[in-house]
């Protein structure tokens, strides 16, 4: 069964420093156990399959985005000019949609990597992360660099985004500096609490981004401070000084909240987490809903508190692998790939 590939990529949760990945700053982030999964194989027409729905691309016009289930695959294939390609993509994703955990980036990274493998194109991880980010920005939503890099590399990483704040053309950007913290941590005391409110990161990021581009001194000063908090957070994590890190996370969140980057649902869960004993709590991504991340060495009281405050789902971030592609060589491997896609697909979570 040559030419058949299975690909999977994780979501991510920002620990500290976000959203300065849009402003040349620094971020510490962790991958999630939840992932996107894709199977690519030869077909008579370019075909997309997800959650029991099928879409056949007849010509270039069929790759126009319409806000539906297939937009991520359309975006990748349109960017690569593949309207006449002959392969089928089948995918599932259990990274919650609209939750600030990078479901769209996980899907883009996994679909893109599967297509590149199918084409025999062997690009390094940095190149793939930059391509994925370019596709997401220009086809789907205003975004930074944390998401595609984390979905590509996985693990726990300190990332430096210097000289990447002005969004150059694809191929002209310097690469992000990626530093893995995974080998140095013996514990990882975090939980995620989802508000149950889906949100678009663009609605949160755009007004603040416009202020920054206009040279608003408050925004510039605040994001310089958050970048510094991420550098200090890296040191605290390596020392496993959780009290120090918790304080830095709280300051990170207060700055972003005071600029309008949070939301009532986020604030309710953050207050509940801290009241339940969390050492720190903040947004895991953009606000306006989505998910918060709490730092706690005693998770049960914190989980009980955020559930009481309305959390609809509790997740446990874990330094899981980044994107990887597996050639499918026999029927047993194909069945296993289909089973994993089915397990990760649902009408609620796929994107």
DOKELO-774826 format. One record per residue (C-alpha): residue number from 0; z, y, x. Coordinates in steps of 0.1 Angstrom, whole numbers, padded with zeros to 4 digits. Each point is the difference from the previous one (the first is absolute). Example, Ala and Ser with C-alpha at 12.3 -4.5 7.8 and 13.67 -1.06 7.14 Angstrom:
! DOKELO-774826
0,0078,-0045,0123
1,-0007,0034,0014
//
This chain:
! DOKELO-774826
0,0000,0000,0000
1,-0010,0025,0027
2,0000,0036,-0010
3,0031,-0003,-0022
4,0031,0020,0010
5,0034,0007,-0014
6,0018,0032,0008
7,0034,0015,-0008
8,0018,0032,0008
9,0035,0013,-0009
10,0013,0031,-0017
11,0024,0024,0017
12,0032,0019,-0005
13,0007,0033,0018
14,0034,0000,0016
15,0001,0035,0015
16,-0024,0027,0009
17,-0024,-0002,-0030
18,-0020,0019,-0010
19,-0006,0016,0034
20,-0028,-0026,0007
21,-0022,0026,-0018
22,0012,0028,0023
23,-0002,-0013,0036
24,0036,-0013,-0002
25,0019,-0032,0005
26,0011,-0028,-0023
27,0019,-0033,0001
28,-0012,-0025,-0025
29,0003,-0037,-0009
30,-0025,-0024,-0016
31,0009,-0018,-0033
32,0000,-0036,-0009
33,-0023,0008,-0029
34,-0037,-0001,0011
35,-0036,0002,-0011
36,-0022,-0031,0005
37,-0038,-0003,0000
38,-0025,-0028,0001
39,-0036,0008,0010
40,-0028,-0025,-0002
41,-0039,0000,-0003
42,-0014,0007,-0035
43,-0034,0009,-0015
44,0012,0035,-0008
45,0028,0023,0010
46,0028,-0011,-0023
47,0036,0011,-0005
48,0026,-0022,-0017
49,0036,0010,-0008
50,0026,-0012,-0026
51,-0027,-0019,-0020
52,-0024,0029,0000
53,-0035,-0001,0017
54,-0023,0029,0010
55,-0035,-0006,0013
56,-0016,0028,0020
57,-0037,0003,-0009
58,-0009,0032,0019
59,0016,0029,0019
60,0010,0018,-0033
61,0023,-0029,-0008
62,0022,0010,0030
63,0009,0033,-0017
64,0038,0003,-0005
65,0012,0001,-0036
66,0038,-0002,0003
67,-0001,-0037,-0007
68,0012,-0033,0015
69,-0029,-0003,0024
70,0001,0035,0016
71,0016,-0011,0033
72,-0027,-0026,0007
73,-0027,0024,-0012
74,0012,0026,0025
75,0000,-0024,0029
76,-0035,-0013,-0008
77,-0014,0034,-0007
78,0013,0014,0033
79,-0016,-0030,0018
80,-0032,0004,-0020
81,0002,-0036,-0014
82,-0014,0004,-0036
83,-0026,-0028,0008
84,0025,-0023,0018
85,0002,-0036,-0010
86,0037,-0010,-0001
87,0028,-0003,-0024
88,0035,0016,0003
89,0029,-0015,-0018
90,0034,0016,0004
91,0036,0004,-0012
92,0028,0024,0009
93,0037,-0002,-0007
94,0008,0033,0017
95,0011,0020,-0031
96,-0027,0025,-0010
97,0009,0037,0000
98,0033,-0008,0016
99,-0002,0019,0033
100,-0004,-0033,0019
101,-0037,0003,0009
102,-0016,-0025,-0024
103,-0033,0018,0003
104,0001,0000,0038
105,0010,-0037,0001
106,-0031,-0007,-0021
107,-0023,0022,0020
108,0012,-0015,0033
109,-0003,-0036,-0012
110,-0034,0004,-0017
111,-0014,0020,0029
112,0012,-0026,0026
113,-0014,-0028,-0021
114,-0034,0017,-0003
115,-0001,0008,0037
116,0008,-0037,0009
117,-0028,-0011,-0024
118,-0024,0023,0018
119,0012,-0013,0034
120,0012,0035,0010
121,0030,-0002,0023
122,0018,0034,0001
123,0034,0007,0014
124,0030,0007,-0023
125,0000,0037,0007
126,-0037,0003,-0009
127,0006,-0019,-0033
128,0031,0021,-0009
129,-0020,0032,0005
130,-0029,-0013,-0020
131,0023,-0011,-0028
132,0017,0034,-0001
133,-0034,0018,0000
134,-0011,-0021,-0030
135,0033,0006,-0019
136,-0001,0038,0006
137,-0036,0006,-0009
138,-0004,-0024,-0029
139,0035,-0004,-0016
140,0029,0023,0007
141,0014,0026,0023
142,0019,-0019,0027
143,0014,-0001,0035
144,-0002,-0026,0028
145,0032,-0020,-0004
146,-0013,-0022,-0028
147,-0032,-0015,0016
148,0017,-0003,0034
149,0030,-0019,-0014
150,-0021,-0022,-0022
151,-0021,-0008,0030
152,0027,-0005,0027
153,0029,-0012,-0021
154,0036,-0004,0013
155,0024,0030,0006
156,-0017,0028,0019
157,0007,0034,0014
158,-0032,0020,-0004
159,-0011,0033,0016
160,-0028,0019,-0018
161,-0004,0029,0024
162,-0034,0018,-0003
163,-0008,-0018,-0032
164,0010,0027,-0025
165,-0034,0016,-0006
166,-0020,-0030,-0013
167,-0030,-0002,0024
168,-0031,-0021,-0008
169,0003,-0038,0004
170,-0004,-0009,0036
171,0012,0034,0013
172,0038,-0006,-0006
173,0023,-0009,0028
174,0017,-0033,-0008
175,0036,-0001,-0012
176,0026,-0011,0026
177,0016,-0032,-0013
178,0033,-0012,0014
179,0014,-0032,-0014
180,0038,0000,-0005
181,0000,-0035,-0015
182,0011,-0019,0032
183,0030,0022,0005
184,0017,-0003,-0034
185,0024,-0029,-0008
186,0005,0012,-0036
187,-0019,0020,-0026
188,0024,0013,-0027
189,-0024,0016,-0026
190,-0008,-0005,-0036
191,-0027,0016,-0022
192,0006,0010,-0036
193,-0030,0008,-0023
194,0003,0027,-0026
195,-0025,-0017,-0023
196,-0020,0032,-0001
197,-0035,-0001,0015
198,-0012,0031,0018
199,-0030,0013,0019
200,0010,0011,0036
201,-0027,0027,-0003
202,0020,0018,-0027
203,0030,0003,0023
204,-0018,0006,0033
205,-0027,0024,-0010
206,0021,0032,-0008
207,0021,-0004,0032
208,-0031,-0007,0021
209,-0016,0031,-0013
210,0031,0021,0009
211,-0001,-0016,0035
212,-0036,0008,0005
213,0007,0036,-0010
214,0026,0002,0028
215,0031,0001,-0023
216,0028,0003,0025
217,0025,-0019,-0021
218,-0023,-0031,-0002
219,-0009,0002,0037
220,0037,0003,0010
221,0011,-0028,-0023
222,-0026,-0025,0011
223,0007,0007,0037
224,0037,-0008,-0009
225,-0009,-0032,-0018
226,-0021,-0011,0030
227,0030,0006,0022
228,0022,-0021,-0024
229,-0025,-0029,0004
230,0004,0002,0038
231,0038,0000,-0004
232,-0003,-0028,-0025
233,-0018,-0021,0024
234,0028,0003,0025
235,0026,-0007,-0027
236,-0019,-0031,-0011
237,-0002,-0014,0035
238,0037,0005,0004
239,0005,-0015,-0035
240,0021,0031,-0008
241,-0005,-0002,-0037
242,0024,0028,-0009
243,-0020,0024,0022
244,-0033,-0012,-0014
245,0013,0003,-0036
246,0009,0036,0006
247,-0034,0008,0014
248,-0017,-0017,-0030
249,0021,0021,-0024
250,-0010,0032,0018
251,-0037,-0011,0000
252,0002,-0004,-0037
253,0018,0032,-0007
254,-0028,0020,0018
255,-0028,-0018,-0019
256,0019,0004,-0033
257,0006,0037,0005
258,-0038,0005,0005
259,-0007,-0017,-0033
260,-0010,-0034,0014
261,0024,-0022,-0020
262,0006,-0004,-0038
263,0028,-0007,-0025
264,-0004,-0038,0001
265,0001,0000,0038
266,0031,0022,0000
267,0018,-0021,-0025
268,-0004,-0032,0020
269,0008,0018,0033
270,0032,0014,-0014
271,0009,-0035,-0014
272,-0007,-0017,0033
273,0022,0024,0019
274,0028,-0003,-0026
275,-0003,-0038,0003
276,0007,0002,0038
277,-0034,0004,0016
278,0002,0018,0034
279,-0033,0017,-0007
280,-0027,0002,-0027
281,-0034,0017,-0003
282,-0035,-0002,-0013
283,-0019,-0030,0015
284,-0033,0020,-0005
285,-0011,0028,-0023
286,0023,0011,-0028
287,-0005,0006,-0036
288,0010,-0036,-0008
289,-0007,-0031,0021
290,0027,-0015,0023
291,0030,0011,0020
292,0013,-0017,0032
293,0038,-0005,0005
294,0018,-0008,0032
295,0030,-0023,-0007
296,0018,-0028,0018
297,0016,-0010,-0033
298,-0030,-0002,-0024
299,0015,-0014,-0031
300,0020,0031,-0012
301,-0030,0022,0008
302,-0024,-0023,-0019
303,0024,0000,-0030
304,0002,0038,0001
305,-0037,0006,0001
306,-0006,-0026,-0027
307,0025,0018,-0022
308,-0018,0032,0007
309,-0033,-0015,-0012
310,-0017,-0017,0029
311,-0025,-0024,-0013
312,-0006,-0021,0031
313,0019,-0007,0033
314,-0021,-0009,0031
315,0011,-0009,0035
316,-0022,0015,0028
317,-0005,-0023,0029
318,-0019,0003,0033
319,-0029,-0023,-0011
320,-0033,-0003,0018
321,-0028,0025,-0003
322,-0035,-0008,-0011
323,-0014,-0034,0010
324,-0032,-0018,-0007
325,-0003,-0038,-0003
326,-0033,-0019,0000
327,-0002,-0025,-0029
328,-0014,-0032,0014
329,0007,-0026,-0028
330,0008,-0004,-0036
331,0038,-0003,0006
332,0001,0034,0017
333,-0020,0015,-0028
334,0023,-0013,-0026
335,0030,0013,0019
336,-0017,0034,0002
337,-0007,0001,-0037
338,0035,-0010,-0008
339,0014,0028,0021
340,-0023,0025,-0017
341,0011,-0012,-0034
342,0036,0003,0009
343,-0005,0036,0011
344,-0022,0010,-0029
345,0014,0014,-0033
346,-0012,0025,-0026
347,0029,0022,0010
348,-0003,0001,0037
349,-0035,-0004,0012
350,-0020,0031,0010
//
